Structures are given as structure tokens and as C-alpha cells.
Amino acid sequence: MPIDPELLEILACPLCKTGLELKPDQSGLKCQKCKRVYPIREDIPIMLIDEAKIEE
């Protein structure tokens, strides 16, 4: 089950408070500013800074 579009609209990066976009493969949510990718596990976004990976 993909991330609900309404949820995606209100989620923001916990570090820089910028909006997130769903990666094309739906494996995570990517911050548009700091480029951190927050993983999605079992259809739940893991919004912990320590769990995020920086991706260009």
C-alpha cells in the first residue's frame, strides 16, 4: 500500500522542516533541501534523523 497523498502533504523533514517527496521506487521519502532519505518499512515512514541516509 503506497503512502497516502494527504499524509505526504503534511510530512516534513525533522531536521530542516522542508517538504518530502516519495522516491520513484517508493523505498523512502527524500527531503528536497538536505537530501536525506527517510526509509519506508512495512508502509510506515521512519522519520528519525539517525535512520536517514544522505543521497544526491
N, CA, C and O atoms as CSV, one atom per row, in Angstrom:
chain,resi,resn,atom,element,x,y,z
A,1,MET,N,N,0.836,-1.177,0.000
A,1,MET,CA,C,0.000,0.000,0.000
A,1,MET,C,C,0.889,1.252,0.000
A,1,MET,O,O,1.717,1.413,0.897
A,2,PRO,N,N,0.734,2.128,-0.976
A,2,PRO,CA,C,1.580,3.325,-1.048
A,2,PRO,C,C,1.215,4.331,0.046
A,2,PRO,O,O,0.179,4.222,0.701
A,3,ILE,N,N,2.102,5.312,0.218
A,3,ILE,CA,C,1.869,6.375,1.189
A,3,ILE,C,C,0.668,7.219,0.749
A,3,ILE,O,O,0.557,7.596,-0.418
A,4,ASP,N,N,-0.209,7.504,1.680
A,4,ASP,CA,C,-1.393,8.325,1.425
A,4,ASP,C,C,-0.948,9.728,0.983
A,4,ASP,O,O,-0.131,10.349,1.662
A,5,PRO,N,N,-1.467,10.233,-0.136
A,5,PRO,CA,C,-1.071,11.561,-0.612
A,5,PRO,C,C,-1.333,12.672,0.414
A,5,PRO,O,O,-0.569,13.635,0.480
A,6,GLU,N,N,-2.384,12.555,1.203
A,6,GLU,CA,C,-2.672,13.555,2.233
A,6,GLU,C,C,-1.599,13.541,3.317
A,6,GLU,O,O,-1.216,14.597,3.822
A,7,LEU,N,N,-1.113,12.362,3.677
A,7,LEU,CA,C,-0.041,12.261,4.659
A,7,LEU,C,C,1.240,12.858,4.088
A,7,LEU,O,O,1.963,13.566,4.789
A,8,LEU,N,N,1.518,12.580,2.838
A,8,LEU,CA,C,2.724,13.103,2.192
A,8,LEU,C,C,2.727,14.634,2.174
A,8,LEU,O,O,3.787,15.252,2.276
A,9,GLU,N,N,1.558,15.240,2.045
A,9,GLU,CA,C,1.460,16.705,2.037
A,9,GLU,C,C,1.855,17.329,3.373
A,9,GLU,O,O,2.389,18.438,3.391
A,10,ILE,N,N,1.606,16.642,4.498
A,10,ILE,CA,C,1.873,17.241,5.806
A,10,ILE,C,C,3.209,16.825,6.400
A,10,ILE,O,O,3.678,17.447,7.353
A,11,LEU,N,N,3.838,15.775,5.851
A,11,LEU,CA,C,5.133,15.339,6.384
A,11,LEU,C,C,6.228,16.319,5.990
A,11,LEU,O,O,6.220,16.872,4.890
A,12,ALA,N,N,7.165,16.523,6.900
A,12,ALA,CA,C,8.310,17.396,6.631
A,12,ALA,C,C,9.550,16.770,7.243
A,12,ALA,O,O,9.459,15.981,8.183
A,13,CYS,N,N,10.691,17.120,6.713
A,13,CYS,CA,C,11.969,16.648,7.231
A,13,CYS,C,C,12.106,17.106,8.687
A,13,CYS,O,O,11.943,18.292,8.974
A,14,PRO,N,N,12.403,16.188,9.602
A,14,PRO,CA,C,12.550,16.581,11.007
A,14,PRO,C,C,13.769,17.461,11.257
A,14,PRO,O,O,13.840,18.131,12.288
A,15,LEU,N,N,14.727,17.473,10.338
A,15,LEU,CA,C,15.933,18.269,10.530
A,15,LEU,C,C,15.752,19.700,10.014
A,15,LEU,O,O,15.974,20.656,10.757
A,16,CYS,N,N,15.353,19.851,8.755
A,16,CYS,CA,C,15.287,21.197,8.172
A,16,CYS,C,C,13.861,21.681,7.904
A,16,CYS,O,O,13.665,22.801,7.433
A,17,LYS,N,N,12.870,20.844,8.200
A,17,LYS,CA,C,11.439,21.212,8.086
A,17,LYS,C,C,10.971,21.490,6.665
A,17,LYS,O,O,9.985,22.198,6.462
A,18,THR,N,N,11.671,20.939,5.687
A,18,THR,CA,C,11.306,21.103,4.281
A,18,THR,C,C,10.418,19.927,3.858
A,18,THR,O,O,10.447,18.863,4.476
A,19,GLY,N,N,9.639,20.131,2.810
A,19,GLY,CA,C,8.757,19.089,2.303
A,19,GLY,C,C,9.519,17.868,1.799
A,19,GLY,O,O,10.704,17.942,1.475
A,20,LEU,N,N,8.815,16.753,1.741
A,20,LEU,CA,C,9.401,15.487,1.307
A,20,LEU,C,C,8.721,15.017,0.031
A,20,LEU,O,O,7.563,15.341,-0.232
A,21,GLU,N,N,9.461,14.250,-0.754
A,21,GLU,CA,C,8.866,13.637,-1.944
A,21,GLU,C,C,9.150,12.142,-1.908
A,21,GLU,O,O,10.200,11.701,-1.442
A,22,LEU,N,N,8.200,11.385,-2.404
A,22,LEU,CA,C,8.325,9.938,-2.457
A,22,LEU,C,C,9.310,9.552,-3.548
A,22,LEU,O,O,9.207,10.029,-4.678
A,23,LYS,N,N,10.268,8.687,-3.212
A,23,LYS,CA,C,11.215,8.219,-4.222
A,23,LYS,C,C,10.459,7.398,-5.271
A,23,LYS,O,O,9.446,6.776,-4.951
A,24,PRO,N,N,10.934,7.388,-6.506
A,24,PRO,CA,C,10.240,6.644,-7.571
A,24,PRO,C,C,10.016,5.163,-7.251
A,24,PRO,O,O,9.005,4.586,-7.651
A,25,ASP,N,N,10.965,4.546,-6.527
A,25,ASP,CA,C,10.795,3.133,-6.186
A,25,ASP,C,C,10.005,2.930,-4.897
A,25,ASP,O,O,9.836,1.797,-4.446
A,26,GLN,N,N,9.515,4.027,-4.295
A,26,GLN,CA,C,8.706,4.034,-3.083
A,26,GLN,C,C,9.407,3.403,-1.882
A,26,GLN,O,O,8.754,2.876,-0.981
A,27,SER,N,N,10.745,3.461,-1.874
A,27,SER,CA,C,11.507,2.892,-0.759
A,27,SER,C,C,11.764,3.897,0.350
A,27,SER,O,O,12.221,3.533,1.433
A,28,GLY,N,N,11.465,5.178,0.074
A,28,GLY,CA,C,11.723,6.194,1.079
A,28,GLY,C,C,11.178,7.545,0.696
A,28,GLY,O,O,10.677,7.746,-0.411
A,29,LEU,N,N,11.285,8.480,1.641
A,29,LEU,CA,C,10.877,9.863,1.429
A,29,LEU,C,C,12.122,10.726,1.433
A,29,LEU,O,O,12.912,10.680,2.376
A,30,LYS,N,N,12.299,11.511,0.384
A,30,LYS,CA,C,13.511,12.308,0.236
A,30,LYS,C,C,13.229,13.778,0.502
A,30,LYS,O,O,12.277,14.353,-0.026
A,31,CYS,N,N,14.082,14.377,1.338
A,31,CYS,CA,C,13.992,15.800,1.634
A,31,CYS,C,C,14.517,16.575,0.428
A,31,CYS,O,O,15.565,16.246,-0.126
A,32,GLN,N,N,13.784,17.597,0.033
A,32,GLN,CA,C,14.156,18.378,-1.141
A,32,GLN,C,C,15.309,19.324,-0.861
A,32,GLN,O,O,15.961,19.788,-1.797
A,33,LYS,N,N,15.581,19.626,0.419
A,33,LYS,CA,C,16.637,20.574,0.750
A,33,LYS,C,C,17.934,19.878,1.181
A,33,LYS,O,O,18.981,20.106,0.575
A,34,CYS,N,N,17.881,19.033,2.218
A,34,CYS,CA,C,19.113,18.444,2.758
A,34,CYS,C,C,19.438,17.077,2.155
A,34,CYS,O,O,20.467,16.486,2.486
A,35,LYS,N,N,18.572,16.567,1.271
A,35,LYS,CA,C,18.789,15.324,0.509
A,35,LYS,C,C,18.801,14.053,1.370
A,35,LYS,O,O,19.282,13.011,0.925
A,36,ARG,N,N,18.274,14.136,2.603
A,36,ARG,CA,C,18.166,12.934,3.428
A,36,ARG,C,C,16.996,12.092,2.935
A,36,ARG,O,O,15.958,12.620,2.537
A,37,VAL,N,N,17.182,10.773,2.968
A,37,VAL,CA,C,16.120,9.852,2.574
A,37,VAL,C,C,15.713,9.074,3.811
A,37,VAL,O,O,16.515,8.365,4.418
A,38,TYR,N,N,14.437,9.225,4.169
A,38,TYR,CA,C,13.870,8.515,5.311
A,38,TYR,C,C,13.223,7.237,4.786
A,38,TYR,O,O,12.366,7.301,3.904
A,39,PRO,N,N,13.619,6.076,5.313
A,39,PRO,CA,C,13.120,4.813,4.774
A,39,PRO,C,C,11.644,4.587,5.090
A,39,PRO,O,O,11.099,5.138,6.047
A,40,ILE,N,N,11.018,3.765,4.260
A,40,ILE,CA,C,9.649,3.320,4.497
A,40,ILE,C,C,9.730,1.814,4.743
A,40,ILE,O,O,10.200,1.060,3.891
A,41,ARG,N,N,9.272,1.392,5.908
A,41,ARG,CA,C,9.285,-0.031,6.264
A,41,ARG,C,C,7.866,-0.469,6.595
A,41,ARG,O,O,7.207,0.120,7.452
A,42,GLU,N,N,7.408,-1.495,5.916
A,42,GLU,CA,C,6.053,-2.029,6.098
A,42,GLU,C,C,5.016,-0.909,5.989
A,42,GLU,O,O,4.094,-0.816,6.800
A,43,ASP,N,N,5.186,-0.065,4.973
A,43,ASP,CA,C,4.294,1.050,4.661
A,43,ASP,C,C,4.283,2.154,5.720
A,43,ASP,O,O,3.354,2.961,5.745
A,44,ILE,N,N,5.290,2.209,6.592
A,44,ILE,CA,C,5.384,3.233,7.631
A,44,ILE,C,C,6.665,4.034,7.416
A,44,ILE,O,O,7.754,3.459,7.419
A,45,PRO,N,N,6.554,5.365,7.227
A,45,PRO,CA,C,7.757,6.186,7.093
A,45,PRO,C,C,8.494,6.279,8.435
A,45,PRO,O,O,7.888,6.578,9.464
A,46,ILE,N,N,9.780,6.026,8.414
A,46,ILE,CA,C,10.617,6.104,9.609
A,46,ILE,C,C,11.269,7.487,9.612
A,46,ILE,O,O,12.277,7.709,8.941
A,47,MET,N,N,10.686,8.407,10.368
A,47,MET,CA,C,11.093,9.805,10.331
A,47,MET,C,C,12.113,10.140,11.429
A,47,MET,O,O,11.973,11.144,12.127
A,48,LEU,N,N,13.110,9.313,11.571
A,48,LEU,CA,C,14.175,9.529,12.545
A,48,LEU,C,C,15.435,9.962,11.799
A,48,LEU,O,O,15.840,9.326,10.826
A,49,ILE,N,N,16.048,11.045,12.261
A,49,ILE,CA,C,17.242,11.572,11.593
A,49,ILE,C,C,18.346,10.525,11.545
A,49,ILE,O,O,19.061,10.425,10.547
A,50,ASP,N,N,18.494,9.740,12.616
A,50,ASP,CA,C,19.536,8.712,12.661
A,50,ASP,C,C,19.314,7.579,11.663
A,50,ASP,O,O,20.261,6.875,11.310
A,51,GLU,N,N,18.091,7.397,11.209
A,51,GLU,CA,C,17.770,6.333,10.245
A,51,GLU,C,C,17.928,6.813,8.794
A,51,GLU,O,O,17.979,5.993,7.878
A,52,ALA,N,N,18.003,8.112,8.582
A,52,ALA,CA,C,18.064,8.667,7.236
A,52,ALA,C,C,19.472,8.532,6.645
A,52,ALA,O,O,20.474,8.508,7.359
A,53,LYS,N,N,19.502,8.446,5.322
A,53,LYS,CA,C,20.768,8.424,4.583
A,53,LYS,C,C,20.764,9.594,3.625
A,53,LYS,O,O,19.730,9.928,3.047
A,54,ILE,N,N,21.926,10.223,3.453
A,54,ILE,CA,C,22.030,11.358,2.544
A,54,ILE,C,C,22.287,10.826,1.138
A,54,ILE,O,O,23.167,9.992,0.921
A,55,GLU,N,N,21.491,11.332,0.182
A,55,GLU,CA,C,21.557,10.861,-1.198
A,55,GLU,C,C,21.564,12.081,-2.122
A,55,GLU,O,O,20.808,13.028,-1.903
A,56,GLU,N,N,22.382,12.062,-3.113
A,56,GLU,CA,C,22.427,13.190,-4.079
A,56,GLU,C,C,21.347,13.085,-5.106
A,56,GLU,O,O,21.245,13.943,-5.983
